[in-house]
Structures are given as C-alpha cells and as structure tokens.
Amino acid sequence: MAKFYALCEMENSKPEIYYRILNEAMTLIKKHGIRFVTMDLIAENLGISKKTIYVHFRNKKSLISETVKKRLEEQEIAFEEIDRKAKNIIETMVMVMDYGASKLDEINPIAFEELKRFYPDLFSSMQNSRKEINHQNTIKMIEIGKKEELFREDVHEDIASRLFLAQMELMMDHQVFPAMEYSKGVLFKHICINFLRGISTSDGLRVLENLSSQKTFQDKIENEQ
C-alpha cells in the first residue's frame, strides 16, 4: 500500500485541473487512440481554454508521456494489492494475468501502434524503463514457486524469465501481431498461461487448472473492493 499513499501524496501536490486534463486524455486515448486526441478536443470536453492545458503540459508529447507514467503507477499499485490477496505464487500470476489482460483490452488497439509510430522514444521508454525490474521480479516469482513446490526445480530462473519477457515484447510487435487483428489481452493471456504450464510441477498444474475453472480474478478483486 506504500505506493498507493505515495501516489495520493503526489496527486495532492498538483492542482485538480492537472488531473482532470490527464484523466480526460487517458479516457480519449483508450477509446479513440492517440492521433485522434487533440488539445482542442480535450479543452472542449472539459470546458476550459487550450491555454490552460499548456500551463500544465508543454505539448501533446508531454501529455502522452504523463498518461503513460500514470498508467504504470496505477499498475504497480494493483500488483501490490494482488500480491497481498493471493494465496500462492500461481494465484498471484493468474491474477496479474487477468488484471493485465483486462487493462490491455480497455485500450483501442490502434493506440499501441500509434505510440510506437509517432512517439517511438516514449514507446521505447515504456518498454525499457522496467525491463530489468520485471526480469528480477520474474526470477523472484520463479524462486518462490520452487519453494512452494509449484514450479519445477530444473527451471533455469534467468533463462525462463528472459524468454517470458521476450514474448511480452514480441506481443507489441505489430508486424507479427497487427494491432487490429490480435487482441492484446488475448495475447497476454496466452503468453502467461503457456509460461505457467511450462514451468509448473504436477501440483502447480492442478492449482492452475482449479483457478482456470473459477471466475476471473479481476472480478474477485473488484468485488472485494
């Protein structure tokens, strides 16, 4: 919960209009993609002048950058909450999978393609900013799974983690998976499920199958809030 309180403190340090602009931009991008969203449209929807937006954001790129940053911060808070509620490492990873897939499917698929095309530095930053952290976290989860006897002892943590994260990067390659043909949420689930099946013990597979037969863990999280 530490990151949740840190985010609250950060939000309290900025004026309300800053977050109204940011949230409106995020809502529009999710629905229509990045290219569709203009400063004029945001200003019109919020009933403010375009000049007010430029007081808080230098340009559209700055605004897009802040939306990406906020999304990543919200994701970290959600992952902390999932880790607190899960009974074992497989449940943790399945809950992360359900959460991640639902969030990916909230976004117009064209937004990912447009981010990579029009703001390649932001796209690279989003991909690379947490690469090593994600690698170390995946290694840690595999180690926990071994201790819980849910993951196989012969799994090489470093190699398995790198292969898993490489598939995540491939998911964002629109030449391999065109944005309008493949659901990011479906791709994400396929990668996660096949990864878990590949490294799980017989006990781990039973846990995974039991979880798969239940309702989605995203529903569980929302119902408990």
C-alpha positions as CSV (number, residue, x, y, z in Angstrom):
1,M,0.0,0.0,0.0
2,A,3.0,2.3,0.3
3,K,2.9,3.2,-3.4
4,F,-0.8,3.9,-3.1
5,Y,-0.2,6.5,-0.4
6,A,2.8,7.9,-2.3
7,L,0.6,8.3,-5.4
8,C,-2.1,10.1,-3.3
9,E,0.5,12.5,-1.9
10,M,1.8,13.2,-5.4
11,E,-1.7,13.9,-6.7
12,N,-2.3,16.3,-3.8
13,S,0.8,18.2,-4.8
14,K,-0.8,19.2,-8.2
15,P,-3.9,21.2,-8.9
16,E,-7.2,19.5,-9.7
17,I,-7.2,20.7,-13.2
18,Y,-4.0,18.9,-14.0
19,Y,-5.6,15.6,-13.2
20,R,-8.8,16.5,-15.0
21,I,-6.8,17.1,-18.1
22,L,-4.7,13.9,-17.6
23,N,-7.7,11.7,-17.0
24,E,-9.6,13.1,-19.9
25,A,-6.7,12.4,-22.2
26,M,-6.4,8.9,-20.9
27,T,-10.2,8.3,-21.5
28,L,-10.0,9.6,-25.0
29,I,-6.9,7.6,-25.9
30,K,-8.4,4.4,-24.6
31,K,-11.5,4.9,-26.7
32,H,-10.1,6.5,-29.9
33,G,-6.3,6.1,-30.0
34,I,-3.6,8.8,-29.8
35,R,-3.8,10.5,-33.2
36,F,-7.5,11.3,-32.7
37,V,-6.8,13.2,-29.4
38,T,-6.1,16.9,-29.7
39,M,-5.6,19.7,-27.2
40,D,-8.6,21.4,-28.7
41,L,-10.8,18.3,-28.1
42,I,-9.6,17.9,-24.5
43,A,-10.3,21.6,-23.9
44,E,-13.7,21.4,-25.4
45,N,-14.7,18.3,-23.4
46,L,-13.5,19.9,-20.2
47,G,-15.0,23.3,-20.9
48,I,-11.6,25.0,-20.5
49,S,-9.3,27.0,-22.8
50,K,-6.5,25.3,-24.7
51,K,-4.1,27.8,-23.0
52,T,-5.0,26.2,-19.6
53,I,-3.8,22.9,-20.9
54,Y,-0.5,24.4,-22.0
55,V,0.0,25.8,-18.5
56,H,0.4,22.2,-17.2
57,F,1.7,20.3,-20.3
58,R,4.3,21.7,-22.7
59,N,2.8,19.9,-25.7
60,K,0.9,16.8,-26.7
61,K,4.0,14.6,-26.3
62,S,4.4,15.8,-22.7
63,L,0.7,14.9,-22.0
64,I,1.1,11.5,-23.6
65,S,4.2,10.9,-21.5
66,E,2.3,11.7,-18.3
67,T,-0.5,9.4,-19.3
68,V,1.9,6.5,-19.8
69,K,3.6,7.3,-16.4
70,K,0.3,7.4,-14.6
71,R,-0.8,4.1,-16.1
72,L,2.4,2.4,-15.0
73,E,2.0,3.8,-11.4
74,E,-1.6,2.6,-11.2
75,Q,-0.4,-0.8,-12.5
76,E,2.2,-1.1,-9.7
77,I,-0.5,-0.3,-7.0
78,A,-2.8,-3.0,-8.5
79,F,0.1,-5.5,-8.4
80,E,0.8,-4.8,-4.8
81,E,-2.8,-5.4,-3.9
82,I,-2.8,-8.7,-5.9
83,D,0.3,-9.8,-4.1
84,R,-1.4,-9.1,-0.8
85,K,-4.5,-11.1,-1.6
86,A,-3.1,-14.2,-3.4
87,K,-2.7,-17.5,-1.5
88,N,0.3,-18.7,-3.6
89,I,2.5,-17.7,-6.5
90,I,0.4,-19.2,-9.2
91,E,-2.7,-17.4,-7.9
92,T,-0.6,-14.2,-7.9
93,M,0.4,-14.7,-11.5
94,V,-3.1,-15.6,-12.7
95,M,-4.5,-12.5,-11.0
96,V,-1.8,-10.4,-12.7
97,M,-2.7,-12.0,-16.0
98,D,-6.4,-11.3,-15.6
99,Y,-5.8,-7.7,-14.5
100,G,-3.3,-7.1,-17.3
101,A,-5.5,-8.6,-20.0
102,S,-8.5,-6.5,-18.9
103,K,-6.5,-3.3,-18.9
104,L,-5.0,-4.0,-22.3
105,D,-8.4,-4.7,-23.7
106,E,-9.7,-1.4,-22.4
107,I,-7.4,0.4,-24.9
108,N,-8.2,0.9,-28.6
109,P,-5.5,-1.4,-30.2
110,I,-4.6,1.4,-32.6
111,A,-3.2,3.4,-29.6
112,F,-0.2,1.0,-29.2
113,E,0.6,1.2,-32.9
114,E,0.3,5.0,-32.9
115,L,2.5,5.3,-29.8
116,K,5.3,3.3,-31.5
117,R,4.9,5.2,-34.8
118,F,4.5,8.8,-33.6
119,Y,6.3,8.7,-30.2
120,P,9.0,6.0,-30.6
121,D,11.1,7.4,-27.8
122,L,8.1,7.2,-25.4
123,F,7.3,3.7,-26.6
124,S,10.9,2.6,-26.0
125,S,10.9,4.2,-22.6
126,M,7.7,2.4,-21.7
127,Q,9.2,-0.9,-22.9
128,N,12.6,-0.4,-21.3
129,S,12.0,1.6,-18.1
130,R,11.1,-1.5,-16.1
131,K,12.8,-4.2,-18.2
132,E,15.4,-5.1,-15.5
133,I,12.9,-4.7,-12.7
134,N,10.5,-7.0,-14.4
135,H,13.3,-9.5,-15.1
136,Q,14.3,-9.6,-11.4
137,N,10.7,-9.8,-10.3
138,T,10.0,-12.8,-12.6
139,I,13.1,-14.5,-11.3
140,K,11.9,-13.9,-7.7
141,M,8.4,-15.3,-8.5
142,I,10.0,-18.5,-10.0
143,E,12.1,-18.9,-6.9
144,I,9.0,-18.5,-4.7
145,G,7.2,-21.1,-6.8
146,K,10.0,-23.6,-6.4
147,K,9.9,-23.1,-2.6
148,E,6.1,-23.7,-2.7
149,E,6.8,-26.8,-4.8
150,L,4.5,-25.4,-7.5
151,F,7.3,-24.8,-10.1
152,R,9.9,-27.3,-11.3
153,E,13.3,-27.4,-9.7
154,D,15.0,-27.8,-13.1
155,V,13.7,-24.5,-14.4
156,H,16.6,-22.0,-15.0
157,E,15.2,-18.8,-13.5
158,D,17.2,-16.4,-15.6
159,I,16.6,-18.1,-18.9
160,A,12.9,-18.7,-18.2
161,S,12.4,-15.0,-17.2
162,R,14.2,-13.7,-20.3
163,L,12.2,-16.0,-22.6
164,F,8.9,-14.9,-20.9
165,L,9.7,-11.2,-21.2
166,A,10.9,-11.5,-24.8
167,Q,7.5,-12.9,-25.7
168,M,5.9,-9.9,-24.0
169,E,8.0,-7.6,-26.2
170,L,7.0,-9.7,-29.3
171,M,3.4,-9.1,-28.4
172,M,3.9,-5.4,-29.1
173,D,5.5,-6.0,-32.5
174,H,2.7,-5.0,-34.9
175,Q,4.4,-6.7,-37.9
176,V,4.0,-10.0,-36.1
177,F,0.7,-9.3,-34.4
178,P,-1.1,-6.5,-36.3
179,A,-3.0,-4.3,-33.8
180,M,-6.4,-4.5,-35.5
181,E,-6.2,-8.3,-35.9
182,Y,-5.0,-9.6,-32.5
183,S,-6.3,-8.6,-29.1
184,K,-3.5,-7.6,-26.7
185,G,-5.4,-9.1,-23.8
186,V,-5.8,-12.5,-25.5
187,L,-2.1,-12.5,-26.5
188,F,-1.1,-11.6,-22.9
189,K,-3.2,-14.5,-21.5
190,H,-1.8,-17.0,-24.0
191,I,1.8,-16.0,-23.1
192,C,1.1,-16.2,-19.3
193,I,-0.8,-19.5,-19.3
194,N,1.7,-21.3,-21.6
195,F,4.6,-19.9,-19.4
196,L,2.9,-21.2,-16.2
197,R,2.1,-24.6,-17.7
198,G,5.7,-25.0,-18.9
199,I,7.3,-24.4,-15.5
200,S,4.8,-25.9,-13.2
201,T,5.0,-29.2,-11.2
202,S,2.1,-31.6,-11.2
203,D,0.8,-29.8,-8.1
204,G,1.3,-26.5,-9.8
205,L,-0.7,-27.6,-12.8
206,R,-3.6,-28.8,-10.5
207,V,-3.6,-25.3,-8.8
208,L,-3.6,-23.7,-12.3
209,E,-6.5,-25.8,-13.6
210,N,-8.5,-25.2,-10.4
211,L,-8.0,-21.4,-10.8
212,S,-8.9,-21.6,-14.5
213,S,-12.2,-23.2,-13.7
214,Q,-13.1,-20.3,-11.4
215,K,-14.4,-16.8,-12.4
216,T,-11.7,-14.3,-13.4
217,F,-9.6,-12.9,-10.6
218,Q,-10.2,-9.4,-11.9
219,D,-13.8,-9.9,-10.8
220,K,-12.6,-11.1,-7.4
221,I,-10.5,-8.0,-6.9
222,E,-13.4,-5.7,-7.9
223,N,-15.9,-7.5,-5.7
224,E,-13.6,-7.3,-2.6
225,Q,-13.0,-3.5,-3.0
